Amino acid sequence: MTSKYWSPVVSKLTPYVAGEQPLNPGVVKLNTNENPYPPSPRVLESIAQSTGDELRLYPDPNSQKLKRALAHHFELANDQIFVGNSSDEVLAHVFQALLKHDLPTLFPDVTYSFYPVYCGLYGIQYKTIPLTASFEIDLDDYAIPNGGIIFANPNAPTGVQLDTDLIEHFLKRHSESVVVIDEAYVDFGAESAARLIDRYPNVLVVQTFSKSRSLAGMRIGFALGNKDLIEGLERVKNSFNSYPLSRLANAAAVAAIEDREYFEAVTRNIVRSREELSAALRALGFQIIPSMANFVFASHSGHDAGFLYCKLKEQGVLVRHFSLPRIEQFLRITVGTPEQCESLLLALKAICLDECCSATLQGEK
Ligand SMILES: Cc1ncc(COP(=O)(O)O)c(C=O)c1O
């Protein structure tokens, strides 16, 4: 559809479609990689303390307390930190501030499907680089003229991690390109490239509070990098929205960063559940790509992924299925609590058994 009142670019957009947020609380929700555990009690307390008279006032436009907390956590300077209303928003600014050049921006053919959407919005040319047959990023394939490079690490929706030493090797040889690493899922056992920031002025790391810190509902993201890259992002942010983080979001984020113990306990639990879930799915005949994220990417040679997705949904279990080249036979399943994982496995067992029985019956006819 279109409207004569839209600007020309709007008619041509293909917007991102977010995973479903069902209104029914009874659904086993394993479709948008949220954390199944609540935020830290210190976060909830800090939010509660911020819901008073001060809400009359605008928040700190520069989120100084949060930048200080992040700088301390990552052993960086305050001017190496950028914060925004979700990492989606930070990424949007990254595309506009750092990846819009005359040459195409490069990203993998299978990755976060928001990247081509930002390119459409900002009129950025891009070229996708195929992952290897085992769904890995081979950085040698990115050694071509480009207007910047972006990939998720661990990648989404595969969960595959690229070694930080390989990233460093690439940064050393390609100082002319900005390399943006989207680390939305880095806290579930992968290594962050944040340690490279002081040595490589062309690397930018983007992270979120949505996954490992259980704050998807608060919308908080951030970027870490050389101060010139950060200044570029600040220029776009201050030409768009001076106050991206509310008072509540600032308070929640500071408390979340400071409560390391809770963060470590929650991420440890999810890593343990991921390994248990992967083993249980393999026992049901699924192929699982080894994941370093809070989800697993699973396929079954005997069952169509689209069919499994629909059947699971009928049984009140939501997972994510992408009808996209190379991955249409996979399901992306968020690691839930042990109880949620058990519900998923029971539903899958019933669906697979049912399908096998009807296939046998048809064969007997
Ligand atoms: C790879 C990747 N990057 C970024 C995001 C955005 O996270 P948020 O906007 O919640 O910070 C997501 C969300 O699922 C993601 O999968």
The ligand as a Gaussian input file, in Angstrom:
#p B3LYP/6-31G(d) Opt

LIG

0 1
 C       21.698000      -9.219000      16.700000
 C       20.793000      -8.252000      17.395000
 N       21.179000      -6.990000      17.537000
 C       20.402000      -6.083000      18.140000
 C       19.173000      -6.422000      18.657000
 C       18.298000      -5.353000      19.253000
 O       18.224000      -5.400000      20.631000
 P       17.531000      -4.208000      21.442000
 O       16.977000      -3.243000      20.444000
 O       16.489000      -4.860000      22.255000
 O       18.613000      -3.596000      22.257000
 C       18.712000      -7.720000      18.533000
 C       17.377000      -8.091000      19.060000
 O       16.918000      -9.164000      19.065000
 C       19.539000      -8.672000      17.888000
 O       19.129000      -9.932000      17.709000

